[in-house]
């Protein structure tokens, strides 16, 4: 069965991608570009509130 990797090998590769929970978001320390990139990222409802508040403070959200 060439071409198939074993489950343990697949899991090791996933671990190598470093898909761990990222550090806590601190919107006030993020650039506008970093904040804009968050739209492609999952954030918790609490983090979303912090991001929206920061965008409003910067005049970038209604």
The first five atom37 places (N, CA, C, CB, O) and aatype in JSON, in Angstrom:
{
  "aatype": [20, 20, 20, 20, 20, 20, 20, 20, 20, 20, 20, 20, 20, 20, 20, 20, 20, 20, 20, 20, 20, 20, 20, 20, 20, 20, 20, 20, 20, 20, 20, 20, 20, 20, 20, 20, 20, 20, 20, 20, 20, 20, 20, 20, 20, 20, 20, 20, 20, 20, 20, 20, 20, 20, 20, 20, 20, 20, 20, 20, 20, 20],
  "atom_mask": [
    [1, 1, 1, 1, 1],
    [1, 1, 1, 1, 1],
    [1, 1, 1, 1, 1],
    [1, 1, 1, 1, 1],
    [1, 1, 1, 1, 1],
    [1, 1, 1, 1, 1],
    [1, 1, 1, 1, 1],
    [1, 1, 1, 1, 1],
    [1, 1, 1, 1, 1],
    [1, 1, 1, 1, 1],
    [1, 1, 1, 1, 1],
    [1, 1, 1, 1, 1],
    [1, 1, 1, 1, 1],
    [1, 1, 1, 1, 1],
    [1, 1, 1, 1, 1],
    [1, 1, 1, 1, 1],
    [1, 1, 1, 1, 1],
    [1, 1, 1, 1, 1],
    [1, 1, 1, 1, 1],
    [1, 1, 1, 1, 1],
    [1, 1, 1, 1, 1],
    [1, 1, 1, 1, 1],
    [1, 1, 1, 1, 1],
    [1, 1, 1, 1, 1],
    [1, 1, 1, 1, 1],
    [1, 1, 1, 1, 1],
    [1, 1, 1, 1, 1],
    [1, 1, 1, 1, 1],
    [1, 1, 1, 1, 1],
    [1, 1, 1, 1, 1],
    [1, 1, 1, 1, 1],
    [1, 1, 1, 1, 1],
    [1, 1, 1, 1, 1],
    [1, 1, 1, 1, 1],
    [1, 1, 1, 1, 1],
    [1, 1, 1, 1, 1],
    [1, 1, 1, 1, 1],
    [1, 1, 1, 1, 1],
    [1, 1, 1, 1, 1],
    [1, 1, 1, 1, 1],
    [1, 1, 1, 1, 1],
    [1, 1, 1, 1, 1],
    [1, 1, 1, 1, 1],
    [1, 1, 1, 1, 1],
    [1, 1, 1, 1, 1],
    [1, 1, 1, 1, 1],
    [1, 1, 1, 1, 1],
    [1, 1, 1, 1, 1],
    [1, 1, 1, 1, 1],
    [1, 1, 1, 1, 1],
    [1, 1, 1, 1, 1],
    [1, 1, 1, 1, 1],
    [1, 1, 1, 1, 1],
    [1, 1, 1, 1, 1],
    [1, 1, 1, 1, 1],
    [1, 1, 1, 1, 1],
    [1, 1, 1, 1, 1],
    [1, 1, 1, 1, 1],
    [1, 1, 1, 1, 1],
    [1, 1, 1, 1, 1],
    [1, 1, 1, 1, 1],
    [1, 1, 1, 1, 1]
  ],
  "atom_positions": [
    [[0.83, -1.2, 0.0], [0.0, 0.0, 0.0], [0.86, 1.25, 0.0], [-0.94, 0.01, 1.21], [0.82, 2.03, 0.95]],
    [[1.64, 1.44, -1.02], [2.49, 2.62, -1.1], [1.67, 3.89, -1.12], [3.38, 2.55, -2.32], [0.55, 3.91, -1.63]],
    [[2.23, 4.95, -0.57], [1.56, 6.24, -0.62], [0.75, 6.56, 0.63], [0.67, 6.29, -1.79], [0.39, 7.72, 0.85]],
    [[0.44, 5.55, 1.44], [-0.32, 5.8, 2.66], [0.64, 5.88, 3.84], [-1.38, 4.7, 2.9], [1.53, 5.04, 3.98]],
    [[0.46, 6.87, 4.68], [1.31, 6.96, 5.86], [0.56, 6.39, 7.05], [1.76, 8.42, 6.13], [-0.67, 6.4, 7.09]],
    [[1.31, 5.91, 7.99], [0.69, 5.37, 9.19], [0.11, 6.5, 10.03], [1.72, 4.56, 10.01], [0.55, 7.65, 9.94]],
    [[-0.87, 6.16, 10.82], [-1.53, 7.16, 11.66], [-0.54, 7.87, 12.56], [-2.63, 6.51, 12.5], [-0.6, 9.1, 12.71]],
    [[0.38, 7.13, 13.17], [1.35, 7.76, 14.07], [2.23, 8.75, 13.33], [2.22, 6.69, 14.75], [2.58, 9.8, 13.87]],
    [[2.58, 8.43, 12.09], [3.4, 9.34, 11.28], [2.6, 10.6, 10.94], [3.89, 8.65, 9.99], [3.13, 11.71, 10.99]],
    [[1.33, 10.41, 10.6], [0.47, 11.55, 10.28], [0.31, 12.46, 11.5], [-0.92, 11.06, 9.79], [0.36, 13.68, 11.38]],
    [[0.11, 11.86, 12.67], [-0.05, 12.65, 13.89], [1.22, 13.42, 14.21], [-0.44, 11.75, 15.07], [1.17, 14.56, 14.66]],
    [[2.37, 12.79, 13.98], [3.65, 13.46, 14.23], [3.79, 14.67, 13.31], [4.83, 12.49, 14.02], [4.28, 15.72, 13.74]],
    [[3.36, 14.53, 12.06], [3.45, 15.66, 11.12], [2.51, 16.79, 11.55], [3.12, 15.21, 9.69], [2.87, 17.96, 11.45]],
    [[1.33, 16.45, 12.01], [0.38, 17.46, 12.49], [0.97, 18.19, 13.69], [-0.99, 16.82, 12.85], [0.9, 19.42, 13.78]],
    [[1.55, 17.44, 14.63], [2.19, 18.05, 15.8], [3.3, 19.0, 15.36], [2.76, 16.98, 16.74], [3.49, 20.06, 15.96]],
    [[4.04, 18.62, 14.32], [5.15, 19.44, 13.84], [4.65, 20.77, 13.28], [5.94, 18.68, 12.77], [5.41, 21.74, 13.25]],
    [[3.41, 20.83, 12.84], [2.85, 22.07, 12.3], [2.59, 23.09, 13.41], [1.56, 21.79, 11.54], [2.32, 24.26, 13.13]],
    [[2.66, 22.64, 14.64], [2.52, 23.55, 15.79], [1.14, 24.2, 15.83], [3.6, 24.62, 15.74], [1.03, 25.42, 15.95]],
    [[0.1, 23.4, 15.73], [-1.27, 23.92, 15.69], [-1.86, 24.08, 17.09], [-2.15, 23.0, 14.87], [-3.06, 23.91, 17.29]],
    [[-1.04, 24.41, 18.03], [-1.51, 24.59, 19.41], [-2.25, 25.92, 19.53], [-0.32, 24.54, 20.41], [-2.12, 26.8, 18.68]],
    [[-3.02, 26.05, 20.59], [-3.73, 27.3, 20.85], [-2.72, 28.43, 20.95], [-4.59, 27.21, 22.15], [-1.75, 28.36, 21.7]],
    [[-2.97, 29.45, 20.2], [-2.04, 30.58, 20.2], [-2.16, 31.36, 21.51], [-2.31, 31.51, 19.0], [-3.08, 31.15, 22.31]],
    [[-1.21, 32.24, 21.7], [-1.24, 33.07, 22.9], [-2.51, 33.92, 22.93], [0.0, 33.98, 22.97], [-3.18, 34.12, 21.92]],
    [[-2.83, 34.4, 24.11], [-4.02, 35.24, 24.28], [-3.88, 36.49, 23.41], [-4.22, 35.62, 25.77], [-2.83, 37.12, 23.36]],
    [[-4.98, 36.83, 22.74], [-4.98, 38.02, 21.89], [-4.91, 39.28, 22.74], [-6.23, 38.05, 21.0], [-5.6, 39.4, 23.76]],
    [[-4.08, 40.21, 22.32], [-4.02, 41.53, 22.95], [-4.18, 42.54, 21.81], [-2.65, 41.76, 23.76], [-3.19, 43.05, 21.28]],
    [[-5.45, 42.83, 21.42], [-5.7, 43.68, 20.27], [-4.98, 45.02, 20.31], [-7.15, 43.92, 20.14], [-4.56, 45.53, 19.27]],
    [[-4.84, 45.61, 21.48], [-4.21, 46.93, 21.57], [-2.73, 46.89, 21.19], [-4.36, 47.48, 22.98], [-2.14, 47.93, 20.89]],
    [[-2.13, 45.71, 21.19], [-0.72, 45.58, 20.82], [-0.55, 45.09, 19.38], [-0.01, 44.62, 21.77], [0.58, 44.87, 18.93]],
    [[-1.67, 44.94, 18.65], [-1.62, 44.42, 17.29], [-1.67, 45.57, 16.29], [-2.78, 43.45, 17.03], [-2.25, 46.62, 16.55]],
    [[-1.03, 45.35, 15.14], [-1.09, 46.34, 14.06], [-2.45, 46.23, 13.36], [0.07, 46.14, 13.04], [-3.16, 45.24, 13.54]],
    [[-2.8, 47.24, 12.57], [-4.04, 47.18, 11.8], [-4.05, 45.96, 10.89], [-4.23, 48.47, 10.97], [-5.08, 45.31, 10.72]],
    [[-2.89, 45.64, 10.3], [-2.79, 44.49, 9.4], [-3.04, 43.19, 10.16], [-1.4, 44.45, 8.72], [-3.74, 42.3, 9.66]],
    [[-2.48, 43.07, 11.36], [-2.71, 41.87, 12.17], [-4.19, 41.75, 12.54], [-1.84, 41.89, 13.44], [-4.75, 40.65, 12.51]],
    [[-4.8, 42.86, 12.9], [-6.23, 42.84, 13.22], [-7.05, 42.44, 12.0], [-6.68, 44.21, 13.75], [-8.01, 41.68, 12.12]],
    [[-6.69, 42.95, 10.84], [-7.41, 42.62, 9.61], [-7.3, 41.13, 9.29], [-6.88, 43.45, 8.44], [-8.26, 40.53, 8.81]],
    [[-6.14, 40.54, 9.55], [-5.93, 39.12, 9.27], [-6.79, 38.22, 10.15], [-4.47, 38.76, 9.46], [-7.02, 37.06, 9.81]],
    [[-7.27, 38.73, 11.27], [-8.08, 37.92, 12.17], [-9.38, 37.47, 11.53], [-8.39, 38.69, 13.43], [-9.98, 36.49, 11.98]],
    [[-9.83, 38.15, 10.5], [-11.08, 37.73, 9.86], [-10.95, 36.35, 9.22], [-11.51, 38.75, 8.81], [-11.96, 35.72, 8.9]],
    [[-9.72, 35.88, 9.03], [-9.49, 34.55, 8.48], [-9.17, 33.54, 9.57], [-8.35, 34.6, 7.46], [-8.77, 32.41, 9.28]],
    [[-9.34, 33.94, 10.83], [-8.94, 33.13, 11.98], [-10.13, 32.95, 12.91], [-7.76, 33.78, 12.73], [-10.97, 33.84, 13.03]],
    [[-10.2, 31.8, 13.58], [-11.24, 31.61, 14.59], [-10.78, 32.27, 15.88], [-11.54, 30.1, 14.81], [-9.66, 32.06, 16.34]],
    [[-11.66, 33.07, 16.44], [-11.39, 33.65, 17.76], [-12.61, 33.39, 18.64], [-11.08, 35.2, 17.66], [-13.73, 33.24, 18.14]],
    [[-12.39, 33.33, 19.92], [-13.49, 33.09, 20.86], [-14.39, 34.32, 20.9], [-12.95, 32.75, 22.28], [-13.97, 35.41, 20.52]],
    [[-15.62, 34.16, 21.37], [-16.51, 35.32, 21.49], [-15.91, 36.43, 22.37], [-17.85, 34.89, 22.07], [-16.1, 37.61, 22.09]],
    [[-15.2, 36.03, 23.42], [-14.58, 37.03, 24.3], [-13.49, 37.8, 23.55], [-13.98, 36.36, 25.55], [-13.39, 39.03, 23.66]],
    [[-12.67, 37.06, 22.78], [-11.61, 37.71, 22.01], [-12.21, 38.62, 20.93], [-10.68, 36.66, 21.36], [-11.69, 39.69, 20.65]],
    [[-13.32, 38.17, 20.34], [-13.98, 38.97, 19.32], [-14.43, 40.31, 19.9], [-15.19, 38.21, 18.74], [-14.27, 41.35, 19.25]],
    [[-14.98, 40.31, 21.1], [-15.4, 41.56, 21.75], [-14.22, 42.5, 21.94], [-16.07, 41.27, 23.1], [-14.33, 43.7, 21.71]],
    [[-13.08, 41.95, 22.38], [-11.87, 42.77, 22.57], [-11.41, 43.37, 21.25], [-10.74, 41.93, 23.2], [-11.02, 44.54, 21.19]],
    [[-11.44, 42.55, 20.19], [-10.99, 43.03, 18.87], [-11.91, 44.13, 18.37], [-10.95, 41.86, 17.85], [-11.44, 45.17, 17.89]],
    [[-13.23, 43.92, 18.47], [-14.19, 44.94, 18.01], [-14.0, 46.24, 18.79], [-15.65, 44.43, 18.18], [-14.02, 47.32, 18.21]],
    [[-13.8, 46.14, 20.1], [-13.59, 47.34, 20.92], [-12.34, 48.08, 20.47], [-13.47, 46.97, 22.42], [-12.33, 49.31, 20.39]],
    [[-11.28, 47.34, 20.16], [-10.03, 47.98, 19.71], [-10.22, 48.62, 18.33], [-8.89, 46.94, 19.65], [-9.74, 49.73, 18.1]],
    [[-10.93, 47.94, 17.43], [-11.19, 48.51, 16.1], [-12.0, 49.8, 16.23], [-11.94, 47.5, 15.21], [-11.73, 50.77, 15.52]],
    [[-12.99, 49.81, 17.11], [-13.79, 51.02, 17.32], [-12.93, 52.15, 17.87], [-14.96, 50.74, 18.28], [-13.05, 53.3, 17.45]],
    [[-12.04, 51.81, 18.81], [-11.16, 52.82, 19.41], [-10.27, 53.45, 18.34], [-10.29, 52.19, 20.53], [-9.95, 54.63, 18.41]],
    [[-9.87, 52.65, 17.35], [-9.02, 53.14, 16.26], [-9.84, 53.78, 15.13], [-8.17, 52.01, 15.71], [-9.27, 54.27, 14.16]],
    [[-11.16, 53.76, 15.26], [-12.01, 54.33, 14.21], [-12.1, 53.45, 12.98], [-11.5, 55.67, 13.82], [-12.36, 53.94, 11.89]],
    [[-11.87, 52.15, 13.15], [-11.86, 51.22, 12.02], [-13.1, 50.33, 11.98], [-10.63, 50.35, 12.07], [-13.22, 49.49, 11.09]],
    [[-14.02, 50.51, 12.92], [-15.27, 49.74, 12.94], [-16.38, 50.64, 13.46], [-15.13, 48.45, 13.82], [-16.14, 51.58, 14.22]],
    [[-17.59, 50.32, 13.04], [-18.75, 51.09, 13.48], [-19.2, 50.64, 14.84], [-19.9, 50.97, 12.49], [-20.17, 51.17, 15.38]]
  ]
}
